[in-house]
Amino acid sequence: MDPITIAILVGAGALGFYMAWNIGSNDVANSMATAVGAKAITFKQAVLIAGVLNFVGAVFVGSHVTETIKGNIVDPSLIHNNFHILLGFFSSLLAASIFVMLSTWKEMPVSTTHSVIGALVGFGLVESGASCINWAKLGEVASSWVLSPIVGAILAFLVFRGIVKLIFEKEKPAEAARIVGPGIIGLTIILISSSLLMKTNLGRMLNINLYEALIIAVACGITGMVVSMIALRKIKMKGNDEYDVVERMFRKLQIVTSCYVAFSHGANDVANAIGPVAGIFSIATTGILDPKAEVPTFLLAIGGLGIAMGCMTWGHKVMRTLGYRITSLTNTRGFSVDFGAATTVLIASKLGLPISTSHTVVGAVIGVGLARGLDAVDLSVIKKIIVSWLLTVPAAAGLSAVIFLILRGIVGG
Amino acid sequence: MDDRVRAPIFSTLRRKSPFEGMLEHMNKVKKCIEVLKEGLKDYYEGNFEKFSEIAKKVSKLEHEADLIKGNIRAHLPRSILMPVDKGQFQWLLREQDAILDHAENLAEMLEMRHTKIPKELKPLFIEHMEKVMETVNAMEEAMDRFKILLETSFVTKERDMVKEKIHEVHRKEWEADQIKYKLTREIYKMEKKLKPMDEYHLLKIADWVDDIADHAENVADLIRAMIAR
């Protein structure tokens, strides 16, 4: 390896870590704020849960999305100069970092995902024109941006209506909650554990096939269900307000769903930081960019660590700020939002689609609002999000293109 | 970059619940009605000095409630999604405020002319006033129930309980009307004994007090409209 490549590799690692730190401090807070706002967990607990489970999600489930960013948006076979690809990934990472920093400063609801994808497209366009962009894949990713908040809204709507129908409508809501709540928790744990074991490095390492994974997941789910049933048994009826008791139960159950959010978040968002780094690493070590080559686990671990560090250093501050402002969510509502959003994000991660976690969470909140569950939801946020989509991709693309041209001019080749 | 966040979740949920504001406004109605009840008793008994103090209190409460109402309206742009019809919500707020407007009007008008209530009519006046206040109290209870209904996101059982309270408001309002008719008849019977201006004022007092019950009924009707399936 020549010194320039090594410098780029180190620089990319640092930028990737910076991106991950940014994701950890800001996006994690965004997605966990519902649980803090609903007083299901404290700031400290949120930071701890987010740190640990983002790391787990990033390392064990994060590879699908990372591969998409690394090799599927820009078709490497059409760019013949590998060094240019290397520079391109570096410029994309730099552009995305700058853009995210700017949008944080300006308090714009910009998604890190969109910045990274936009930046990659920008570099691809200036290097070898429209033909090297995998437009089909890009279209798929772009449609997932529109679909993910909608799916999040539908899932949250259904979960909340389910809670109303199965618990609130019953003669004894508290008794109903003792059965329904653990049921949903069991389902959550089945989803998490199957996503951990099926078609992942962990599954392969442990030599588990599909059926075994399913059986283990179901066993974990049932265990979780029994444990949460026992935990809920301790909650006694105080006074005669049954609805209050139900909310208190969901406060406990929301601990599990906030873990679920953190886990899914790590799985999807680690790619934003590590995707380009993985591309650079692949070229630097093997000389070519093979889209099908696996992303090394240690890179995912660096990303996961960055996210965890972000949570611990600055995330608690952001979470405190948001938690104080978001107080209108009760626990049943927060639970529905968490479940709807996290399930959507996890499915997207499994499909290799880089989506925006924060936008999905917003979709889920609107879903609960449409189910007549919230007193006031400000829908003007939809306009803000659409504007940020329309601005982020071109702006990040332009920035990345400029940086790429400058770097290519300096380093040559 | 201190304290700066990219937070779409915050933009979604930054609005304070408009229902909280409405309940605050309702609390002013509650207080105002309690105060007015004492004031009317004093007036009917002929303690006009005490009544003057209370009239000032009513006016102050009305003003405070106006501020709350303005605040709710200012923070309810088109983009807000609510679990009930926003038009009906605004209308309900207007009717709730009309209760206070009429309470204030009543207090001011009574303050302008201190009319001595004939002994024979006193029990009927008090009975009428109490029934009107009961109507308002039933409406307040309907509103409390309505808040629980919102918390459970429109459960059948709670909806039925709100409806029951609304029926109670209607029943009490009807009863108040009946007492008012009886009272009016009695006032006309005393035509010969009373000075014309006294006669007129007594008739007006019965009307003004009754207006309050009418608006309480309107509030109940709007709650009914908001909880329709």
Chai-1 contact restraints between the chains, C-beta under 6 A:
chainA,res_idxA,chainB,res_idxB,connection_type,confidence,min_distance_angstrom,max_distance_angstrom,comment,restraint_id
A,N26,B,R6,contact,1.0,0.0,6.0,A-B,restraint_1
A,N30,B,A7,contact,1.0,0.0,6.0,A-B,restraint_2
A,N30,B,I9,contact,1.0,0.0,6.0,A-B,restraint_3
A,A33,B,I9,contact,1.0,0.0,6.0,A-B,restraint_4
A,S103,B,R6,contact,1.0,0.0,6.0,A-B,restraint_5
A,T104,B,R4,contact,1.0,0.0,6.0,A-B,restraint_6
A,T104,B,R6,contact,1.0,0.0,6.0,A-B,restraint_7
A,W105,B,M1,contact,1.0,0.0,6.0,A-B,restraint_8
A,W105,B,R4,contact,1.0,0.0,6.0,A-B,restraint_9
A,E107,B,R4,contact,1.0,0.0,6.0,A-B,restraint_10
A,P109,B,R6,contact,1.0,0.0,6.0,A-B,restraint_11
A,P109,B,P8,contact,1.0,0.0,6.0,A-B,restraint_12
A,V110,B,R6,contact,1.0,0.0,6.0,A-B,restraint_13
A,V164,B,S153,contact,1.0,0.0,6.0,A-B,restraint_14
A,F168,B,T152,contact,1.0,0.0,6.0,A-B,restraint_15
A,F168,B,V155,contact,1.0,0.0,6.0,A-B,restraint_16
A,E169,B,V155,contact,1.0,0.0,6.0,A-B,restraint_17
A,Y243,B,T152,contact,1.0,0.0,6.0,A-B,restraint_18
A,V318,B,V5,contact,1.0,0.0,6.0,A-B,restraint_19
A,L322,B,A7,contact,1.0,0.0,6.0,A-B,restraint_20
A,L322,B,F10,contact,1.0,0.0,6.0,A-B,restraint_21
A,R325,B,F10,contact,1.0,0.0,6.0,A-B,restraint_22
A,I326,B,L13,contact,1.0,0.0,6.0,A-B,restraint_23
A,S328,B,L13,contact,1.0,0.0,6.0,A-B,restraint_24
A,S328,B,S17,contact,1.0,0.0,6.0,A-B,restraint_25
A,S358,B,P8,contact,1.0,0.0,6.0,A-B,restraint_26
A,V361,B,I9,contact,1.0,0.0,6.0,A-B,restraint_27
A,V362,B,P8,contact,1.0,0.0,6.0,A-B,restraint_28
A,V362,B,T12,contact,1.0,0.0,6.0,A-B,restraint_29
A,V365,B,T12,contact,1.0,0.0,6.0,A-B,restraint_30
A,G369,B,L81,contact,1.0,0.0,6.0,A-B,restraint_31
A,R372,B,P83,contact,1.0,0.0,6.0,A-B,restraint_32
A,R372,B,S153,contact,1.0,0.0,6.0,A-B,restraint_33
A,R372,B,F154,contact,1.0,0.0,6.0,A-B,restraint_34
A,G373,B,S153,contact,1.0,0.0,6.0,A-B,restraint_35
A,D375,B,S17,contact,1.0,0.0,6.0,A-B,restraint_36
A,D375,B,F19,contact,1.0,0.0,6.0,A-B,restraint_37
A,A376,B,R15,contact,1.0,0.0,6.0,A-B,restraint_38
A,A376,B,S17,contact,1.0,0.0,6.0,A-B,restraint_39
A,A376,B,P18,contact,1.0,0.0,6.0,A-B,restraint_40
A,A376,B,I80,contact,1.0,0.0,6.0,A-B,restraint_41
A,V377,B,L81,contact,1.0,0.0,6.0,A-B,restraint_42
A,D378,B,T12,contact,1.0,0.0,6.0,A-B,restraint_43
A,D378,B,R15,contact,1.0,0.0,6.0,A-B,restraint_44
A,D378,B,S79,contact,1.0,0.0,6.0,A-B,restraint_45
A,D378,B,I80,contact,1.0,0.0,6.0,A-B,restraint_46
A,L379,B,S79,contact,1.0,0.0,6.0,A-B,restraint_47
A,L379,B,L81,contact,1.0,0.0,6.0,A-B,restraint_48
A,S380,B,S79,contact,1.0,0.0,6.0,A-B,restraint_49
A,V381,B,P8,contact,1.0,0.0,6.0,A-B,restraint_50
A,V381,B,S11,contact,1.0,0.0,6.0,A-B,restraint_51
A,V381,B,T12,contact,1.0,0.0,6.0,A-B,restraint_52
